[in-house]
Amino acid sequence: MAVPMVCYLVLSAALFSIGIFAFLIKRNIITIFMSIELMLNGVNLAFVAFANHWHQVSGQIFVFFVMVVAAAEAAVGLAIIISLFRSRNTLNVDQINLMKL
Amino acid sequence: MNLAIFILFGLLCLGGALNLLLQRHPINSALSLIVVMSSLSVLYLLLGAEFLAVAQIIVYSGAIMVLFVFVIMLLNAGEEERTHGSRAAYLAGVPGVLALFTVLASTFFTLRTSFGNARLGAFVATTSDLSRVLFRNLLLPFEVTSILILVAILGAVVLARKEH
């Protein structure tokens, strides 16, 4: 039995919305960073669903590039979090409110 | 069969995402994000993206999430505390996110007849199809991403280094 394409798209919209909501309400900087990854995954699902619909490989290539950029972003972002934790000794974003310390 | 697998892993995906939202400890959020990414790779297989399904497991659930769990343990991150900032985010976030989801979902539902169904095996992009496009038409962007990765490695090393 075939799955309606709209189910995939609604699932990807739900993942994206949950990612935005987690980004807004979470106070731990690592969890905020993880919700960005969740948003990227929601968009990736929509890309793959549309690639299936149009029978084009381009959508999957897009997902490949998003994965590459997400990997680079995770490496740099986590390094920033480590250096932030060294100077502030906290991971709470409400206490990280100065550009310079 | 196809529908049953979609429902099972779609629910697992949604449950993992909601669990990421509800858990207070970052390590629990990280583990539920691994559930989301692994079940997404099954959905990619259903949509005929076999290379991406494997890459999703290796890159996302493997490399990126291991990095996250490693940093959580390195910094010994504890439970997050509730502050006034989260209350303001609730007030602005709940209506905004609900509005965004309603707009997206209603747009998809009004277009649902033109989208049709995703049959299993109707479109399978093999790794050779993917690499043919990637290494012929998109060779320059592919090489540029390798420079991006190199810069990211250097940046990570410089940023995480101990200052003297």
Interface residues (C-beta under 8 A of the other chain):
Chain A: M1 A2 V3 P4 M5 V6 C7 Y8 L9 V10 L11 A13 A14 L15 F16 S17 I18 G19 I20 F21 A22 L24 I25 K26 R27 N28 I30 T31 F33 M34 S35 E37 L38 N41 N44 L45 V48 A49 A51 N52 H53 H55 V57 S58 Q60 I61 V63 F64 F65 M67 V68 V69 A70 A71 A72 E73 A74 A75 V76 L78 A79 I80 I81 I82 S83 F85 R86 L91 N92 V93 D94
Chain B: M1 N2 L3 F6 G10 C13 L14 A17 L18 L20 L21 P26 S29 A30 L33 V36 M37 L40 L43 Y44 L46 L47 G48 A49 F51 L52 A55 Q56 V59 Y60 A63 I64 L67 F68 V71 I72 L74 L75 A77 E80 E81 R82 T83 H84 G85 S86 A89 Y90 A92 G93 V94 G96 V97 L98 L100 F101 L104 A105 F108 F109 L111 R112 F115 G116 N117 A118 R119 L120 A122 F123 A125 D129 L130 V133 L134 L138 P141 T145 L148 I149 V151 A152 I153 G155 A156 V157 V158 L159 A160 K162 E163
